[in-house]
């Protein structure tokens, strides 16, 4: 396919993928959506809602996000109180 694709066609495919993701990026989005739904079902009433992006891999990130001990305890308390 690449041997007979013009540069214009390739640019059009790239533009389409930005509007309607397909392939691995689409699967990451779908899995992120499922993760967010499950996390939101089990979150505490005072906790902010999760977004699908929080459950999608970010391969460009250099360092993991820091999480305070207080935030970890809130998550643990929420998990234990929801059964």
RODO-2510 file (C-alpha; in nm, 4 decimals, decimal comma):
residues 83
     n   res          X          Y          Z
     1     x     0,0000     0,0000     0,0000
     2     x     0,2791     0,2455     0,0874
     3     x     0,4488     0,1790    -0,2473
     4     x     0,1527     0,3170    -0,4397
     5     x     0,0265     0,5824    -0,1945
     6     x     0,0865     0,9431    -0,2899
     7     x     0,2069     1,1992    -0,0380
     8     x    -0,1345     1,3702    -0,0604
     9     x    -0,3115     1,0455     0,0301
    10     x    -0,0725     0,9934     0,3188
    11     x    -0,1432     1,3451     0,4496
    12     x    -0,5164     1,2816     0,4212
    13     x    -0,4862     0,9580     0,6193
    14     x    -0,2863     1,1421     0,8864
    15     x    -0,5543     1,4131     0,9067
    16     x    -0,8311     1,1519     0,9308
    17     x    -0,6476     0,9739     1,2124
    18     x    -0,6350     1,3019     1,4079
    19     x    -1,0131     1,3415     1,3744
    20     x    -1,1127     0,9754     1,4149
    21     x    -0,8340     0,7761     1,5793
    22     x    -0,7852     0,4187     1,4664
    23     x    -0,5417     0,1435     1,5553
    24     x    -0,3509     0,1434     1,8843
    25     x    -0,4431     0,5015     1,9729
    26     x    -0,8112     0,4172     1,9405
    27     x    -0,7683     0,1123     2,1631
    28     x    -0,5873     0,3223     2,4243
    29     x    -0,8800     0,5645     2,4256
    30     x    -1,1367     0,2858     2,4606
    31     x    -0,9435     0,1229     2,7458
    32     x    -0,9047     0,4615     2,9136
    33     x    -1,2793     0,5133     2,8918
    34     x    -1,3467     0,1766     3,0549
    35     x    -1,0913     0,2518     3,3272
    36     x    -1,2477     0,5910     3,3985
    37     x    -1,5968     0,4426     3,4176
    38     x    -1,4874     0,1760     3,6649
    39     x    -1,2890     0,4217     3,8762
    40     x    -1,5779     0,6703     3,8827
    41     x    -1,8212     0,4002     3,9937
    42     x    -1,5987     0,3281     4,2944
    43     x    -1,4727     0,6762     4,3826
    44     x    -1,5713     0,8534     4,6998
    45     x    -1,8435     1,1179     4,6930
    46     x    -1,5930     1,3975     4,7605
    47     x    -1,3301     1,2768     4,5121
    48     x    -1,3041     1,4490     4,1733
    49     x    -1,4147     1,2420     3,8729
    50     x    -1,1548     1,0585     3,6680
    51     x    -1,1050     1,1206     3,2960
    52     x    -1,0160     0,8606     3,0310
    53     x    -0,6819     1,0356     2,9736
    54     x    -0,5752     0,9439     3,3277
    55     x    -0,5893     0,5761     3,2282
    56     x    -0,4148     0,6080     2,8942
    57     x    -0,0420     0,5445     2,8577
    58     x     0,1724     0,8518     2,8183
    59     x     0,4974     0,7345     2,6667
    60     x     0,6343     1,0890     2,6396
    61     x     0,6284     1,1494     3,0146
    62     x     0,9783     1,1403     3,1609
    63     x     0,9028     1,1035     3,5313
    64     x     0,6065     0,9512     3,7152
    65     x     0,3678     1,1946     3,8771
    66     x     0,4289     1,2500     4,2472
    67     x     0,1472     1,1585     4,4847
    68     x     0,1366     1,2803     4,8435
    69     x     0,0890     1,0455     5,1357
    70     x    -0,2418     1,2218     5,2092
    71     x    -0,3667     1,1530     4,8560
    72     x    -0,2659     0,7885     4,8882
    73     x    -0,4531     0,7593     5,2184
    74     x    -0,7666     0,9190     5,0661
    75     x    -0,7560     0,6651     4,7836
    76     x    -0,7077     0,3773     5,0270
    77     x    -0,9888     0,4997     5,2549
    78     x    -1,2161     0,5352     4,9519
    79     x    -1,1359     0,1819     4,8351
    80     x    -1,1972     0,0347     5,1815
    81     x    -1,5225     0,2236     5,2411
    82     x    -1,6723     0,1174     4,9045
    83     x    -1,6267    -0,2499     4,9776
***
